[in-house]
Amino acid sequence: MSKLLRVEVWIFLLGIGMMIYFGWQWGEQVWMSADSAASPGLERVEVQKSEMVSRFPLTSPEPETSASELYPEKIRIGERIGTLIIPEIDAKLPIIHGADEDELAKGVGHYQNSVLPGERDRSVMGGHRETSFRNLRKVKEGALLIAKTQAGTFTYQVKEVQIVNKDDRTVIRSTSKPELVLVTCFPFDMFGAAPERYVLIAELQEEELANFQ
């Protein structure tokens, strides 16, 4: 067999091999697309759920809050607490008690192991960067965060903006003064599980208690 003929044979076999490989790749892609169509949004939801667990370590979740001076009636997971107003980005968001996917799908989730708005210590809330908190990056130090609940209206001022590792738990540590902490995934434009968290820490500046107080 001449050298030229051998080269032609090798080129032919290489071409056949490439056709088989790319044909298999195409078939696998079609199968994956059909599977995704059968379960729309499943992969995205699973990513969001894993991010929520990382963001809020629910080591001992309680099904409801304990009654307190500001909140004499117990609040159960999934119940609406009130409204979070962020004038800086013209946002009015429902606050839902609980930080799992079911609650975050309805609005801003209140981490159930933290205090409620207006109470002493840190009240921690989270939201998805794709929905409720998609414009949170525009909120800077000095901006106001207003939480309206059954207990009254509580106005906080942002004192600090942090970007922390997703495993950082310092944002939910206890403090001696009433604060509001907002958390979402970071970077904002990244697809998939985010490695960091964007955090706003605000201090209570003013409160207007409801009439029953």
C-alpha positions as a printed Julia matrix, in Angstrom:
213×3 Matrix{Float64}:
   0.0    0.0    0.0
   1.43   3.35  -1.03
   2.11   6.06   1.55
  -0.52   8.34  -0.01
  -3.17   5.59   0.15
  -2.39   4.9    3.82
  -2.85   8.6    4.63
  -6.18   8.62   2.82
  -7.34   5.54   4.77
  -6.36   7.15   8.09
  -8.2   10.34   7.19
 -11.28   8.3    6.26
 -11.21   6.37   9.54
 -10.68   9.59  11.51
 -13.69  11.11   9.8
 -15.84   8.08  10.67
 -14.69   8.27  14.28
 -15.52  11.96  14.55
 -18.98  11.37  13.09
 -19.68   8.67  15.66
 -18.4   10.83  18.54
 -20.34  13.95  17.63
 -23.42  11.88  16.84
 -23.3   10.4   20.36
 -22.82  13.89  21.86
 -25.81  15.21  19.93
 -27.98  12.28  21.05
 -27.04  12.8   24.69
 -27.85  16.51  24.43
 -31.27  15.73  22.94
 -31.97  13.26  25.77
 -30.94  15.8   28.42
 -33.12  18.48  26.81
 -36.1   16.14  26.8
 -35.5   15.28  30.45
 -35.31  18.96  31.38
 -38.52  19.64  29.49
 -40.23  16.92  31.47
 -39.13  18.56  34.74
 -38.9   22.33  34.01
 -36.86  24.35  36.44
 -35.89  21.3   38.53
 -32.14  21.82  38.24
 -32.5   25.54  39.04
 -34.66  24.85  42.1
 -32.18  22.28  43.4
 -29.36  24.83  43.12
 -31.44  27.41  44.95
 -32.28  24.95  47.72
 -28.64  24.04  48.25
 -27.75  27.73  48.39
 -30.45  28.34  50.99
 -29.1   25.61  53.24
 -25.65  27.14  52.95
 -26.95  30.61  53.57
 -29.14  29.75  56.57
 -27.85  26.83  58.65
 -31.16  25.58  60.06
 -29.66  23.41  62.78
 -32.75  23.54  64.99
 -35.64  25.14  63.08
 -38.7   25.97  65.12
 -42.2   25.61  63.58
 -43.27  28.89  65.18
 -41.9   31.85  67.12
 -42.32  32.3   70.85
 -44.67  35.04  71.99
 -42.91  38.26  73.0
 -43.75  41.78  74.12
 -43.71  43.12  70.55
 -45.29  40.03  69.04
 -47.81  38.57  71.52
 -49.17  36.15  68.92
 -47.01  33.27  67.72
 -45.98  33.3   64.07
 -45.77  30.05  62.13
 -43.46  29.12  59.26
 -44.89  30.34  55.96
 -46.91  33.17  57.49
 -46.44  36.71  56.27
 -44.81  38.91  58.91
 -45.13  42.21  57.1
 -43.49  44.27  54.36
 -39.87  45.26  53.75
 -39.57  48.65  52.09
 -36.29  49.71  50.45
 -36.75  53.29  49.17
 -33.3   53.29  47.53
 -34.5   50.8   44.9
 -38.24  51.52  45.16
 -38.96  48.03  46.48
 -41.84  46.77  48.62
 -41.38  43.1   49.45
 -43.49  40.71  51.53
 -41.64  39.29  54.56
 -42.36  35.57  55.06
 -41.43  33.74  58.25
 -38.96  31.0   57.29
 -35.97  30.8   54.97
 -36.62  27.67  52.9
 -37.5   27.61  49.21
 -41.26  27.67  49.83
 -40.95  30.94  51.76
 -38.39  32.54  49.43
 -40.67  31.9   46.47
 -43.19  34.25  48.1
 -40.82  37.1   48.97
 -38.12  37.84  51.53
 -37.51  35.01  53.97
 -37.05  35.71  57.68
 -34.52  33.34  59.26
 -36.69  31.78  61.94
 -33.92  31.43  64.52
 -33.34  35.19  64.55
 -35.44  37.84  66.29
 -38.36  39.55  64.59
 -38.1   43.15  63.28
 -37.89  45.73  66.07
 -36.62  43.31  68.69
 -33.18  43.56  70.29
 -30.54  41.48  68.45
 -30.18  40.7   64.76
 -33.2   40.06  62.58
 -31.86  38.2   59.53
 -33.64  38.08  56.17
 -32.64  36.53  52.87
 -33.82  36.64  49.29
 -32.88  35.33  45.87
 -30.56  37.54  43.82
 -32.66  36.71  40.73
 -35.96  37.89  42.21
 -36.57  39.75  45.49
 -33.01  41.03  45.93
 -31.96  41.43  42.3
 -31.27  45.17  42.85
 -29.79  44.88  46.34
 -26.34  45.76  44.96
 -27.61  49.33  44.48
 -28.29  49.75  48.21
 -25.32  51.48  49.84
 -24.29  52.62  53.3
 -26.68  55.24  54.66
 -29.73  53.83  52.85
 -32.91  53.16  54.82
 -34.6   49.79  55.28
 -38.16  49.9   56.64
 -39.88  46.87  58.11
 -43.65  47.19  58.62
 -45.14  44.45  60.78
 -48.05  43.89  63.14
 -45.85  45.32  65.9
 -45.26  48.63  64.12
 -42.93  50.35  61.67
 -39.19  49.98  62.2
 -36.71  52.1   60.26
 -33.13  50.91  59.97
 -30.1   52.56  58.37
 -27.44  50.57  56.54
 -24.15  50.88  58.39
 -22.09  48.29  56.6
 -21.96  46.36  53.33
 -20.03  43.09  53.35
 -19.12  40.38  50.87
 -18.38  37.17  52.74
 -17.75  33.51  52.02
 -20.89  31.39  51.77
 -19.79  29.47  54.89
 -19.32  32.62  56.98
 -21.74  32.49  59.94
 -20.76  35.8   61.56
 -23.68  37.6   59.89
 -26.13  35.75  62.12
 -24.23  36.25  65.38
 -26.0   37.77  68.36
 -25.68  41.5   69.13
 -26.73  43.78  71.99
 -28.75  46.19  69.83
 -31.6   45.85  67.34
 -30.25  45.31  63.83
 -31.56  44.14  60.47
 -29.37  41.99  58.23
 -30.18  41.29  54.56
 -28.38  38.46  52.77
 -28.3   37.26  49.18
 -25.98  35.25  46.95
 -22.98  36.9   45.25
 -21.85  37.56  42.53
 -25.22  38.77  41.3
 -24.62  37.87  37.65
 -23.18  34.41  38.23
 -25.17  31.37  37.09
 -25.35  28.41  39.47
 -24.24  28.06  43.08
 -22.54  31.26  44.25
 -19.38  31.11  46.4
 -20.08  34.29  48.37
 -22.82  36.28  50.1
 -23.73  39.96  49.77
 -24.67  41.31  53.19
 -26.27  44.55  54.38
 -26.09  45.31  58.11
 -28.44  48.04  59.34
 -29.11  49.54  62.79
 -32.51  50.56  64.12
 -32.95  54.34  63.94
 -36.64  54.87  64.58
 -39.68  52.89  65.62
 -43.39  53.6   65.53
 -45.2   50.96  67.56
 -48.67  49.76  66.68
 -51.59  51.04  68.76
 -51.97  47.87  70.79
 -48.46  48.29  72.28
